[in-house]
Amino acid sequence: MEIRAAVSADIPALLALYRDLFEEAARLQPYNFRAAEPKEAFLQKLIDSPEGEILVAVQDGKPVGFAVLAEQTTAPFDCLTPHRFAYLMDLVVASELREIGIGSSLIDAAKDWARGRGLEHMELNVLPENRSAVRLYERNGFETTLCRMQYRF
């Protein structure tokens, strides 16, 4: 398996993986998410962005997973310590290839990307119902720092 930066030719495979992600999120939290068709223009914009990167895991010449990264800064509030950090927007591995190390390899590559840019840490959001993803992130050194709560009317 190889991990590299995404190129425009990867977009069809990335769209299929994103569909899986959207469907899984809708299944896990139907109140907050719905299955949707990912947009090619969105992926092309990410590929072209100097502030981010899509890292692609390639196996047998085919993209089988990806991680979307963006460089961010802390909101400018006096009570917050300012940081430049990497935001791991999305991480997806083809469902039939999970639990064999591809996700961890993508996280390692994401950490290298962030370190190479001189960023201080990496943040992400994960649905608590997605227990396998939570375990993946915990195995790779992530820890909970905030908890978002919701009250429905």
N, C-alpha and C positions, 0 to 999 in steps of 0.2 A: 504494500500500500504506500502511496505517495501523498503528501499534503503540499498543496501549492496554492498560489493566488488564483482566484476565478478569472476566467476570460469569457468573452461574449459567447463563444461556442458552447459553454457550459449551461447557458440559460435554460434550454429545454429540460435538462435533468434537474436543475435547481427548482424550476417551477413544479415539477412532479413531487419533489421532496417537500416543498412548501405546502402543496395541497395536503399531503399527509399530516404535516404539522397543524394546519388549520383545522382539519377534521378531528384530530386528536384533542385539540384545545376545546372545540365545540362539544365533543363527547364528555370531556372532563368537567367543563364549566359552561353549560349551555346558556346560563343567564348572562354571562359576560362575553362569550365568543360564539361565532357562527362560522360554519364552513364557507369559504370564499375562494374565489379564483385569484391567485397571486398575479401580480402585474409584471410583465416583462420590462416595462420602462423603469419600475422601481429597482429591479435587479441591475439593470444597466447603469442606473444612477449610482448604485452602491459600488459597482465594479469600477466606475470612473472616478469615484470620490477620493481626493487626497487625504481626507480625515477618517477614512475607514478602510475596511478590507473584508472580502469574503474569502475565507480559506476553504478549500475544497479537498476532501479525502477522495482519492481516485484509486480504484481497484480494477484491474484488468481493463484499463483504459476508460472506465466509466465512473462518473461522480457518484459516490455512494453516501455522502454526507457533507455537511458544510457547517461553518461557524461564521456568523456575521458580527463584525466588530466595528465600533465607532469610538473615536477619541472624544472625550467630554471633559467638562470642568464643573466643579461644584457650583451650585446656584449662588449668586452674589448676596447672601444674607450675612449680616454681621455675626450671627450666632454659629455659623458653620465654618469649620476649618477649610480653607481653600485647597483643592486637589485637582490635578490633571489625572484622569484615569481612563481605562478602557471599559466600555460597556459591551458586554456580550449580549447582543440583541436577540439572536436566535442560534440554536445549535440543533441540528437534525441529522440523524443517521437512519438509513433505510431500515425499516422495521425488521426485515429478515436478517440483518447483520448487526443487530444490537447485542451488547454484552460480550463482545470479542475484542474490545479495546479501541475501536475507532473513535468513540466519543472522547476518551481520555487522550488519545493522540491529537485530536483537534484542540482540546483544551491546552495541552502542552504547547502546541504551535501558537495558539492565541496568547499564551503567557509570553512566549518568545517575541511575538509581534509587539506586545505592550512594553516589554522591557526594552526592546530595540528603539522604541519611540521615547524612552525616558519617562514612561507613565508610572504612577505610584501604586496603583492597585487595579483590580478588575472587579466589576459589579455585574450582576445579572438578576433577573426576576425568573421565578419558576413557580408553576402552579403546585400547591401542596398536594393535590390529588395525583400528580405525576411522580409517584414514589420512586420509580426507577431513575428519573432524572435527578431528584433530590439526592438519592444515594450516590449517583455519579459525581455530582458536584461536591458532596461531602468527602468522598474518597479522594478528590483532587484538591482538597484543602480549603474549600469555600465554607464559610460559616454565616449563619443568619445574623444580620445586623439591624434590620427593620422588619416589621410585620405590618402589612397593609390589611385593614379591616373594612368591612362594608355593612351597612344597615339597609335593608330593603323595605320599602313601603308597600 
